[in-house]
Amino acid sequence: MRGAAYQALATLPAVRVEGRTTDPQGRPGVAVTFPIQEGQPTQGRLIIDPDTSKVLTFEVTGMPQKGDRVNVVLESGWTDTKPSPPSTE
């Protein structure tokens, strides 16, 4: 299902499939970039594991006065367990 969504995303005119790359953790993936808002310099970039179709990293660049942001996904999946808040330590 995710793979089909990424294939559909890649057909949009403003989306670029950059090809193979590695994420900040050194994991191999395929990079896809797209504008966050039309007419603005802000860009989104997904690095996707081509074998599992899971997102490895989501980056946002070109945010005026905010800098760039990188979100690395270390684990993802389905659960029925209610999340607990992070530790304050």
N, CA, C and O of each residue as an XYZ file, in Angstrom:
356
protein
N       0.821     -1.184      0.000
C       0.000      0.000      0.000
C       0.870      1.254      0.000
O       0.629      2.174     -0.782
N       1.895      1.300      0.883
C       2.777      2.472      0.917
C       3.503      2.649     -0.406
O       3.653      3.766     -0.901
N       3.953      1.528     -0.979
C       4.677      1.597     -2.245
C       3.852      2.255     -3.333
O       4.373      3.046     -4.119
N       2.564      1.931     -3.385
C       1.676      2.535     -4.384
C       1.519      4.029     -4.132
O       1.458      4.815     -5.077
N       1.454      4.425     -2.867
C       1.339      5.851     -2.540
C       2.582      6.608     -2.986
O       2.474      7.715     -3.513
N       3.770      6.024     -2.781
C       5.005      6.681     -3.211
C       5.088      6.760     -4.726
O       5.578      7.750     -5.269
N       4.617      5.735     -5.410
C       4.613      5.770     -6.868
C       3.692      6.879     -7.372
O       4.026      7.583     -8.325
N       2.540      7.031     -6.735
C       1.625      8.113     -7.115
C       2.256      9.471     -6.824
O       2.150     10.387     -7.639
N       2.912      9.613     -5.672
C       3.588     10.856     -5.304
C       4.632     11.229     -6.354
O       4.751     12.395     -6.729
N       5.378     10.248     -6.823
C       6.453     10.499     -7.787
C       5.941     11.005     -9.132
O       6.715     11.566     -9.908
N       4.657     10.819     -9.424
C       4.125     11.282    -10.708
C       3.693     12.745    -10.679
O       3.408     13.318    -11.729
N       3.640     13.362     -9.492
C       3.245     14.768     -9.405
C       4.327     15.651    -10.015
O       5.513     15.358     -9.863
N       3.942     16.726    -10.703
C       4.913     17.528    -11.455
C       6.019     18.167    -10.618
O       7.143     18.288    -11.105
N       5.752     18.573     -9.405
C       6.766     19.266     -8.603
C       7.634     18.312     -7.791
O       8.550     18.752     -7.097
N       7.359     17.021     -7.869
C       8.096     16.020     -7.087
C       9.258     15.492     -7.912
O       9.115     15.194     -9.098
N      10.427     15.380     -7.253
C      11.620     14.832     -7.916
C      12.090     13.597     -7.169
O      12.261     13.622     -5.950
N      12.294     12.534     -7.900
C      12.924     11.347     -7.329
C      14.414     11.516     -7.565
O      14.877     11.486     -8.705
N      15.166     11.696     -6.479
C      16.603     11.966     -6.594
C      17.421     10.700     -6.756
O      18.559     10.761     -7.222
N      16.879      9.572     -6.387
C      17.605      8.313     -6.522
C      18.200      7.852     -5.204
O      17.840      8.336     -4.131
N      19.110      6.917     -5.313
C      19.684      6.266     -4.128
C      20.552      7.226     -3.319
O      21.280      8.053     -3.867
N      20.451      7.089     -2.001
C      21.225      7.901     -1.063
C      21.276      7.142      0.260
O      20.800      6.011      0.349
N      21.844      7.754      1.267
C      21.801      7.192      2.618
C      21.255      8.253      3.563
O      21.403      9.453      3.328
N      20.623      7.790      4.633
C      20.084      8.722      5.622
C      21.171      9.057      6.644
O      22.271      8.511      6.558
N      20.897      9.939      7.610
C      21.925     10.307      8.600
C      22.444      9.132      9.434
O      23.512      9.231     10.037
N      21.707      8.032      9.473
C      22.151      6.839     10.192
C      22.959      5.903      9.298
O      23.424      4.858      9.754
N      23.129      6.274      8.026
C      23.888      5.450      7.087
C      23.064      4.371      6.400
O      23.620      3.529      5.695
N      21.756      4.381      6.592
C      20.895      3.374      5.980
C      20.605      3.748      4.525
O      20.336      4.915      4.239
N      20.653      2.788      3.602
C      20.393      3.093      2.197
C      18.912      3.318      1.944
O      18.059      2.666      2.546
N      18.620      4.246      1.047
C      17.243      4.535      0.684
C      17.177      5.304     -0.619
O      18.189      5.520     -1.285
N      15.982      5.709     -0.967
C      15.733      6.516     -2.165
C      15.173      7.852     -1.704
O      14.237      7.897     -0.905
N      15.749      8.942     -2.209
C      15.326     10.288     -1.820
C      14.287     10.831     -2.793
O      14.402     10.678     -4.009
N      13.257     11.477     -2.213
C      12.198     12.124     -2.979
C      12.024     13.521     -2.403
O      11.825     13.666     -1.197
N      12.096     14.560     -3.244
C      11.922     15.928     -2.760
C      10.657     16.535     -3.357
O      10.210     16.156     -4.440
N      10.096     17.489     -2.616
C       8.854     18.126     -3.037
C       8.717     19.466     -2.326
O       9.241     19.638     -1.226
N       8.014     20.423     -2.946
C       7.793     21.711     -2.292
C       6.775     21.551     -1.162
O       5.802     20.807     -1.281
N       7.023     22.265     -0.065
C       6.073     22.249      1.052
C       4.907     23.199      0.760
O       3.748     22.878      1.022
N       5.237     24.371      0.215
C       4.205     25.344     -0.124
C       4.609     26.002     -1.439
O       5.732     26.485     -1.581
N       3.705     26.017     -2.379
C       3.995     26.585     -3.694
C       4.444     28.036     -3.570
O       3.844     28.823     -2.838
N       5.509     28.380     -4.295
C       6.018     29.742     -4.296
C       6.939     30.060     -3.136
O       7.439     31.181     -3.045
N       7.178     29.114     -2.254
C       8.065     29.315     -1.108
C       9.313     28.444     -1.282
O       9.262     27.435     -1.984
N      10.436     28.819     -0.651
C      11.663     28.038     -0.813
C      11.690     26.748      0.017
O      12.609     25.942     -0.129
N      10.713     26.551      0.867
C      10.717     25.389      1.758
C      10.489     24.104      0.975
O       9.538     23.990      0.201
N      11.381     23.138      1.191
C      11.323     21.848      0.507
C      11.239     20.719      1.528
O      11.839     20.790      2.601
N      10.495     19.686      1.183
C      10.478     18.459      1.965
C      11.284     17.403      1.240
O      11.351     17.392      0.011
N      11.895     16.518      2.005
C      12.668     15.426      1.408
C      12.441     14.173      2.238
O      12.698     14.158      3.442
N      11.965     13.135      1.595
C      11.803     11.839      2.233
C      12.926     10.931      1.770
O      13.288     10.934      0.594
N      13.473     10.161      2.681
C      14.355      9.064      2.306
C      13.595      7.798      2.686
O      13.252      7.587      3.850
N      13.341      6.964      1.686
C      12.476      5.804      1.832
C      13.272      4.531      1.597
O      14.060      4.448      0.655
N      13.064      3.544      2.455
C      13.676      2.228      2.274
C      12.951      1.552      1.109
O      11.750      1.300      1.212
N      13.642      1.248      0.000
C      12.953      0.684     -1.162
C      12.455     -0.745     -0.939
O      11.558     -1.200     -1.649
N      13.022     -1.455      0.033
C      12.592     -2.835      0.283
C      11.316     -2.910      1.118
O      10.475     -3.778      0.886
N      11.165     -1.997      2.096
C      10.011     -2.043      2.999
C       9.016     -0.916      2.756
O       7.898     -0.958      3.270
N       9.404      0.085      1.984
C       8.613      1.304      1.733
C       8.424      2.149      2.985
O       7.564      3.030      3.003
N       9.199      1.903      4.023
C       9.105      2.712      5.236
C       9.955      3.971      5.103
O      11.022      3.957      4.490
N       9.459      5.058      5.690
C      10.210      6.307      5.705
C      11.356      6.167      6.704
O      11.147      5.790      7.857
N      12.566      6.476      6.245
C      13.741      6.465      7.118
C      13.993      7.845      7.703
O      14.361      7.975      8.870
N      13.792      8.876      6.885
C      14.064     10.253      7.291
C      13.108     11.195      6.586
O      12.745     10.976      5.430
N      12.697     12.254      7.294
C      11.939     13.343      6.703
C      12.687     14.625      7.020
O      12.902     14.958      8.185
N      13.082     15.340      5.978
C      13.837     16.580      6.137
C      13.019     17.747      5.594
O      12.282     17.602      4.619
N      13.156     18.893      6.232
C      12.559     20.128      5.725
C      13.687     21.152      5.645
O      14.379     21.396      6.633
N      13.871     21.747      4.476
C      14.927     22.734      4.279
C      14.325     24.023      3.735
O      13.233     24.030      3.167
N      15.061     25.105      3.923
C      14.666     26.391      3.373
C      13.584     27.109      4.149
O      12.899     27.971      3.598
N      13.413     26.768      5.429
C      12.402     27.468      6.232
C      12.951     28.825      6.654
O      13.912     28.890      7.420
N      12.358     29.899      6.167
C      12.852     31.221      6.536
C      12.845     31.426      8.048
O      11.840     31.180      8.714
N      13.956     31.871      8.570
C      14.150     32.225      9.983
C      13.959     31.052     10.944
O      13.870     31.265     12.153
N      13.895     29.837     10.443
C      13.737     28.678     11.325
C      14.843     27.646     11.127
O      15.041     26.790     11.989
N      15.550     27.706     10.032
C      16.587     26.721      9.760
C      15.998     25.419      9.233
O      14.796     25.302      8.999
N      16.872     24.461      9.058
C      16.466     23.168      8.522
C      16.106     22.220      9.657
O      16.524     22.416     10.798
N      15.324     21.190      9.335
C      14.908     20.207     10.329
C      15.071     18.812      9.737
O      14.730     18.579      8.577
N      15.592     17.888     10.534
C      15.744     16.500     10.110
C      15.088     15.610     11.153
O      15.425     15.677     12.335
N      14.159     14.783     10.721
C      13.509     13.802     11.590
C      13.919     12.413     11.118
O      13.571     12.001     10.012
N      14.658     11.695     11.956
C      15.095     10.345     11.637
C      14.130      9.368     12.290
O      13.869      9.450     13.490
N      13.605      8.448     11.499
C      12.681      7.435     12.006
C      13.496      6.187     12.334
O      14.017      5.527     11.435
N      13.603      5.869     13.616
C      14.366      4.705     14.033
C      13.516      3.441     14.072
O      14.016      2.333     13.881
N      12.225      3.626     14.324
C      11.329      2.475     14.394
C       9.922      2.930     14.032
O       9.504      4.029     14.396
N       9.200      2.088     13.320
C       7.805      2.385     13.018
C       7.054      1.072     12.892
O       7.632      0.032     12.575
N       5.780      1.140     13.140
C       4.961     -0.067     13.018
C       3.626      0.132     13.701
O       3.357      1.193     14.264
N       2.798     -0.884     13.651
C       1.468     -0.853     14.253
C       1.537     -1.364     15.680
O       2.337     -2.244     15.997
N       0.705     -0.815     16.526
C       0.628     -1.277     17.908
C      -0.757     -0.998     18.473
O      -1.462     -0.103     18.008
N      -1.132     -1.767     19.467
C      -2.357     -1.508     20.214
C      -2.030     -0.921     21.578
O      -2.926     -0.662     22.381
N      -0.739     -0.712     21.838
C      -0.289     -0.200     23.123
C      -0.365      1.316     23.144
O       0.088      1.982     22.213
N      -0.940      1.861     24.213
C      -1.031      3.301     24.380
C       0.368      3.855     24.650
O       1.092      3.305     25.479
N       0.765      4.942     23.963
C       2.110      5.490     24.196
C       2.239      6.099     25.581
O       1.262      6.558     26.172
N       3.463      6.092     26.083
C       3.731      6.748     27.362
C       4.564      7.984     27.091
O       5.335      8.016     26.132
N       4.414      9.024     27.945
C       5.190     10.237     27.725
C       6.674      9.977     27.913
O       7.055      9.084     28.670
N       7.521     10.752     27.228
C       8.968     10.565     27.383
C       9.437     10.910     28.792
O       8.800     11.685     29.506
N      10.536     10.331     29.163
C      11.135     10.597     30.479
C      11.637     12.028     30.552
O      12.033     12.594     29.533
N      11.626     12.621     31.735
C      12.137     13.983     31.922
C      13.620     13.981     32.194
O      14.212     15.047     32.361
N      14.235     12.824     32.245
C      15.688     12.743     32.519
C      16.493     12.977     31.288
O      17.722     12.945     31.338
